[in-house]
């Protein structure tokens, strides 16, 4: 067993080999595999908690730094930074190995956490939070992909389930942890506390995560593609985020960046499809049935999740008349489902021959939960919205690990980082898109009333939320339709070479996991 994994140029990989992933992780010793898994879980927990831990501290931050008008930009800057770097980080991980970029992401996350905590005004915090988003995105681009370097294909679905369970737990832990830290030792410590945890994760990554040696150099990086992708995604995501923050779609603040981003996306496609030897986003991946279907699955399952997390508390408080604290507890069934279901779903996916129908069931469950929310009125028993949360959580808990596992199984090992990061990218984009689209519906059906839910009659708010969840269910149904056209491929490893069995295609380079 070699100390390092050899990797050929992605340019020589040829077409993706559906159902024929490389043998990543098959030779990694159990003790190192355990340590590497612990490092990946800790890195995922850090980045996942960091997204939500800031929310409960924001009132104190705004009170201290005096920047209420910039409130939303703290979240927008992080989200845009993370989303932009995810596809780039995934491709670079394919080219040069995941380990260097995991370390770079962790060290950058550590440094940016420290300077976020030292911010003296809101502008500084927004800039530093955006920088932290870049490193958080670099981590997210490689955390799920490095599983392919640690585990053989037969185990990946289950491990993906465990990782998404950790992400679900982080959703529960983040807000109360942020509030606890802010109340007792100050909001700056929600950033400072990352430092020792990141340092521990760095040690584990260095010691146990396998390294993939590449014959490529920095000259092989698709710099024009990277530049054009950034100039497309940054204005596009900012425009969409502004629309979700209350700006009209026809306003110059929204329309100008969206148009610029859309035009640059066209330019990006032309650049990537005509001249790039190692494109940052291989457009041929979207010709692979399993990959393209899974990007749709990833987007609309995340669309459902963000819609519920954002608008169900408003339903509880504005329609059912419960307190803010109690409304938060009523969302717990969703997060519990996201913790419990993914590991089970990962196991089921490898056992069920027609697993596309597992995806169909997942979306049917989400749609059922969303439609149930359209029946909630001031006289509804609290059991029904809670049950709807369970249904939506059940569907998301299946769809998330399914999207990543099937996408990884549909491409060669040389493109697994690009494929995985694209799935993650479409999940991240679903957040601002869902808030912008559904926020437009909310604004239109309530007449754009100012002052929040209290300025709208209970009947008008009920009607508006019914329409909102109905539209959401109709859009999420696109994901259900996508699962019906999925062409199943094996999620288990292919037969070993030798013994008269057919050899792997030349497109699938031999790899061995590092010790």
Residue pairs with C-beta under 8 A, 6 or more apart in sequence:
1 27
1 512
1 515
2 512
2 514
2 515
3 514
3 515
4 211
4 212
4 213
4 514
5 97
5 149
5 210
5 211
5 212
5 213
5 511
5 512
5 513
5 514
6 212
6 213
6 511
6 512
7 97
7 212
7 213
7 214
7 215
7 414
7 509
7 511
8 215
8 414
8 509
9 215
9 216
9 220
9 278
10 94
10 95
10 278
10 414
10 415
11 277
11 278
12 509
13 412
13 414
13 415
13 507
13 509
14 412
14 505
14 506
14 507
15 284
15 507
16 284
16 285
16 288
16 291
16 410
16 411
16 412
16 415
16 507
17 411
17 412
17 504
17 505
17 507
17 508
18 288
18 289
18 290
18 409
18 410
18 411
18 489
19 409
19 410
19 489
19 490
19 494
20 412
20 494
20 504
20 505
20 508
21 148
21 153
21 408
21 409
21 411
21 412
21 413
21 416
21 493
22 148
22 412
22 413
22 416
22 508
22 509
22 510
22 511
23 152
23 153
23 493
23 510
23 511
23 512
23 513
24 148
24 149
24 150
24 151
24 152
24 153
24 413
24 416
24 511
24 513
25 33
25 147
25 148
25 149
25 150
25 151
25 152
25 155
25 210
25 513
26 152
26 493
26 512
26 513
27 512
27 513
27 515
28 36
28 150
28 210
28 513
28 514
28 515
29 515
32 207
32 208
32 515
33 150
33 151
33 208
35 204
35 207
35 208
36 146
36 150
36 204
36 205
36 208
36 209
36 210
37 150
37 159
38 204
39 201
39 204
39 205
39 208
39 209
40 143
40 146
40 147
40 150
40 163
40 209
41 162
41 163
41 166
42 197
42 200
42 201
42 204
43 102
43 105
43 106
43 139
43 143
43 201
43 205
44 139
44 143
44 163
44 166
44 167
44 170
45 166
45 169
45 170
46 109
46 139
46 194
46 197
46 198
46 201
47 109
47 136
47 139
47 140
47 143
48 166
48 167
48 170
48 171
48 174
49 170
49 173
49 174
49 177
50 113
50 132
50 136
50 174
50 194
51 78
51 136
51 174
52 170
52 171
52 174
52 175
52 178
53 174
53 175
53 177
53 178
53 181
53 190
54 61
54 74
54 75
54 78
54 129
54 178
54 190
55 75
55 174
55 175
55 178
56 175
56 176
56 178
56 179
56 182
57 178
57 179
57 181
57 182
57 187
57 190
58 71
58 74
60 182
60 187
61 74
61 122
61 125
61 187
62 68
62 71
62 122
64 187
65 119
65 120
65 121
65 122
65 125
66 121
66 122
67 121
67 122
67 123
70 122
70 123
70 126
72 241
72 245
73 122
73 126
74 122
74 125
74 126
74 129
76 238
76 241
76 245
77 126
77 127
77 129
77 130
77 133
78 129
78 130
78 132
78 133
78 136
79 133
79 237
79 241
79 428
79 431
79 432
80 130
80 133
80 233
80 234
80 237
80 238
80 241
81 129
81 130
81 131
81 132
81 133
81 134
81 136
81 137
82 133
82 134
82 136
82 137
82 140
82 428
83 137
83 233
83 237
83 425
83 428
83 429
84 134
84 137
84 229
84 230
84 233
84 234
84 237
85 133
85 134
85 137
85 138
85 141
86 137
86 138
86 140
86 141
86 421
86 424
86 425
86 428
87 141
87 229
87 280
87 281
87 418
87 421
87 422
87 425
88 141
88 226
88 229
88 230
88 280
89 101
89 105
89 137
89 138
89 140
89 141
89 142
89 421
90 141
90 142
90 145
90 417
90 418
90 419
90 420
90 421
90 422
90 424
91 222
91 278
91 279
91 280
91 281
91 282
91 417
91 418
91 421
92 101
92 221
92 417
93 101
93 141
93 142
93 145
93 146
93 417
93 421
94 414
94 415
94 416
94 417
94 418
95 214
95 216
95 220
95 221
95 278
96 212
96 214
96 216
97 211
97 212
97 213
97 214
98 142
98 145
98 146
98 149
98 209
98 212
98 417
99 146
99 205
99 209
99 210
99 211
99 212
100 211
101 138
101 141
101 142
102 139
102 142
102 143
102 146
102 205
102 209
103 202
103 205
103 206
104 135
104 138
105 135
105 136
105 138
105 139
105 142
106 135
106 139
106 198
106 201
106 202
106 205
107 198
107 202
108 131
108 134
108 135
108 138
109 132
109 135
109 136
109 139
109 194
109 198
110 194
110 195
110 198
110 199
110 202
112 128
112 131
112 132
112 134
112 135
113 132
113 191
113 192
113 194
113 195
113 198
114 191
114 192
114 195
115 128
115 131
116 125
116 128
116 129
116 132
116 191
117 188
117 189
117 190
117 191
117 192
118 188
119 125
119 128
137 428
140 421
140 424
140 428
141 417
141 420
141 421
141 424
142 417
142 421
143 163
144 160
144 163
144 404
144 420
144 423
144 424
145 408
145 416
145 417
145 420
145 421
146 209
147 156
147 159
147 160
147 163
148 156
148 408
148 413
148 416
148 420
149 209
149 210
149 212
149 513
149 514
150 159
150 209
150 210
150 513
151 159
152 493
153 409
153 491
153 492
153 493
154 350
154 491
154 492
154 493
156 405
156 408
156 409
156 491
157 346
157 347
157 349
157 350
157 401
157 405
157 491
158 343
158 346
158 347
158 350
159 346
160 342
160 346
160 401
160 404
160 405
161 342
161 343
161 344
161 345
161 346
161 347
161 401
162 342
162 343
162 346
163 342
163 401
164 338
164 342
164 397
164 400
164 401
165 338
165 339
165 340
165 342
165 343
167 338
167 400
168 335
168 336
168 337
168 338
168 339
168 342
168 397
169 335
169 339
171 335
171 338
172 332
172 335
172 336
172 339
175 328
177 190
178 190
181 187
181 189
181 190
181 193
182 189
182 190
210 513
210 514
210 515
211 514
212 511
212 514
216 278
220 277
220 278
221 278
222 272
222 276
222 277
222 278
222 279
222 280
224 271
224 275
224 276
225 268
225 271
225 272
225 276
225 279
225 280
225 281
226 280
228 264
228 267
228 268
228 271
229 268
229 280
229 281
231 264
232 261
232 262
232 264
232 265
232 267
232 268
233 261
234 261
235 256
235 257
235 258
235 260
235 261
235 264
236 257
236 258
236 260
236 261
236 262
236 264
236 265
237 261
237 429
237 432
238 257
239 253
239 254
239 255
239 256
239 257
239 258
239 261
240 254
240 258
240 432
240 433
240 436
241 432
241 436
242 253
242 254
242 257
243 249
243 254
243 436
243 439
243 440
244 432
244 435
244 436
244 439
246 439
246 443
247 253
247 254
248 254
249 255
249 440
268 281
269 283
272 279
272 280
272 281
272 282
272 283
273 279
273 283
280 418
281 418
281 422
282 415
282 418
285 291
285 292
285 411
285 415
285 418
285 419
285 422
286 292
286 295
288 410
288 411
289 410
289 485
289 486
289 487
290 406
290 407
290 409
290 410
290 486
290 487
290 489
291 407
291 410
291 411
291 419
291 422
293 406
293 482
293 483
293 485
293 486
294 402
294 403
294 404
294 406
294 407
294 410
294 423
295 403
295 407
295 422
295 423
295 426
296 478
296 479
296 482
297 359
297 363
297 399
297 402
297 403
297 479
297 482
297 483
298 399
298 400
298 403
298 404
298 407
298 423
298 424
298 426
298 427
298 430
299 426
299 427
299 429
299 430
299 479
300 363
300 430
300 475
300 476
300 478
300 479
300 482
301 362
301 363
301 366
301 395
301 396
301 399
301 400
301 403
301 427
301 476
301 479
302 396
302 426
302 427
302 428
302 430
302 431
302 434
303 430
303 433
303 434
303 472
303 475
303 476
304 366
304 370
304 392
304 395
304 396
304 472
304 476
305 334
305 338
305 392
305 396
306 430
306 431
306 434
306 435
307 370
307 434
307 438
307 468
307 469
307 472
308 331
308 334
308 369
308 370
308 373
308 389
308 392
309 331
309 334
310 434
310 435
310 438
311 438
311 442
311 465
311 468
311 469
312 327
312 330
312 331
312 334
312 373
312 385
312 389
313 324
313 327
313 328
313 331
314 453
314 461
314 465
315 373
315 376
315 385
315 465
316 322
316 326
316 327
316 330
316 385
317 323
317 324
317 327
317 453
318 453
318 456
318 458
318 461
318 465
319 376
319 377
319 378
319 458
319 461
319 462
319 465
320 376
320 378
320 380
320 382
320 385
321 378
322 330
322 382
330 382
330 385
330 386
330 389
331 389
333 386
333 387
333 389
333 390
333 393
334 389
334 390
334 392
334 393
335 393
336 393
337 389
337 390
337 392
337 393
337 394
337 396
337 397
338 393
338 396
338 397
338 400
340 397
341 393
341 394
341 397
341 398
342 397
342 398
342 400
342 401
345 358
345 362
345 397
345 398
345 401
345 402
346 401
346 405
348 355
348 358
348 398
349 355
349 358
349 401
349 402
349 405
349 406
349 491
350 491
350 492
352 358
353 488
354 488
355 402
355 406
355 488
355 491
356 483
356 484
356 486
356 488
357 483
358 398
358 402
359 398
359 399
359 402
359 483
359 486
360 480
360 483
360 484
361 395
361 398
362 394
362 395
362 396
362 397
362 398
362 399
362 402
362 483
363 395
363 399
363 476
363 477
363 479
363 480
363 483
364 395
364 480
365 391
365 392
365 394
365 395
365 398
366 391
366 392
366 395
366 396
366 399
366 476
366 479
367 395
367 473
367 476
367 477
367 480
368 388
368 391
369 387
369 388
369 389
369 390
369 391
369 392
369 395
370 388
370 392
370 469
370 470
370 472
370 473
370 476
371 469
371 470
371 473
372 384
372 385
372 387
372 388
372 391
373 385
373 388
373 465
373 466
373 469
374 466
374 469
374 470
374 473
375 384
375 466
376 384
376 385
376 388
376 462
376 465
376 466
377 462
378 458
378 462
399 479
400 427
403 423
403 427
404 420
404 423
404 424
405 491
406 486
406 489
406 491
407 419
407 420
407 422
407 423
408 416
408 419
408 420
409 489
409 490
409 491
410 419
410 489
411 418
411 419
412 507
412 508
412 509
413 508
413 509
413 511
414 509
434 472
437 471
437 475
438 468
438 471
438 472
441 464
441 467
441 468
441 471
442 464
442 465
442 468
445 460
445 463
445 464
445 467
445 468
446 456
446 460
446 461
446 464
447 460
449 455
449 456
453 461
456 464
494 504
495 501
495 502
497 503
497 504
504 510
